[in-house]
Amino acid sequence: MAIEFRRERLQARFLDPRADFSEKVHSFEVRADPLTQAPGYIYEVRRVSPQKKDLSPVIQESLNGECPFCPQAVDRLTPKFVAELLPQGRIQVGEARLFPNAMPYAPYSAILVLSRQHFVALPDFTREMLTDGLVASRTYLQRVQEYDSRAKYIYIGWNYMPPSGGSQLHPHLQVEAAYFPAPYQKEMLEASRQYRIANGTNFWSDLVIKERELGERFIGNTGSICWMTSFVPRARLLDIQAVFQHRETFLDIPDEEFGYFASGLEKVFRYMSDQNFYSFNLSINSGIAGDGYFWTQARLVPRMTFSRLEISDCSYYDVLQDLHFGNRYPEDTCRELKRYFEG
Ligand SMILES: [Zn+2]
């Protein structure tokens, strides 16, 4: 098995104004992503959780205009699919409703509204609600594949609450089928293909085996879904991956496994809520049927602002250099998360 978790401690020296300008050596860690080899830094700062935020003014503000995703407006204000694609116009599974994105980012771009309720707090998302939404997404994407086989690059995203970039508070996901992969999806697909060529094995299978064996970042299982903290975090305080074992594409995932994934998300959301996180980005990346080197995976990072100045958690490093750093060790957050997955 060729997976390597490469890390090195580096040092920087300066004259410290808090110690009469005597020389101080500060150390931090650089790590290489085991799949893409992209570097990332870990620079631990004070172990503090975000402060609990009163969300009621944000919720109130979001209701000042009419929310197009609320039950009294959704039929009136959201688009319908063209009849050749979906004669019924929209897809409904339980409370979940899926319809075309009025601001499409791909030839097939849909919005999935998860709930009838306008605001759902993190601990209030239910397994049923999340599962129904994923089933609706798969139903749509399967129909797209029949209709236009060129739209084979599937990715799903969730921006929850304003720090994440989400423009509507009402919980909703973006479900995309595109002619080209998203850049990070492309990087993962290509690196997984190269790994297969070099090692003759599937990177994701090897990752699960290795992480489970090491136990440092392996949070646990919900059914067949494996949950881990990422060796090289893409966010300051938390970065979680979930792997759908043996599922090359999102289209292959049965309802039961969406339920397993939803039950893992419930646990993650409870942890995040206890830690005062209230916003996140999530993406689900699908592989291509028949390629044999990728397993569908999801990645979740919280989003936040810091201090009363509302300093963004993304800087030029993230946005313009694709260089990410964490302020907590993934091995520490894994230990905390494990407690939510036990029992
Ligand atoms: Zn609403």
Residues whose N, C-alpha, C, O or C-beta is under 5 A from the ligand:
A	BS01	ZN	C67 F69 C70 H118 H170
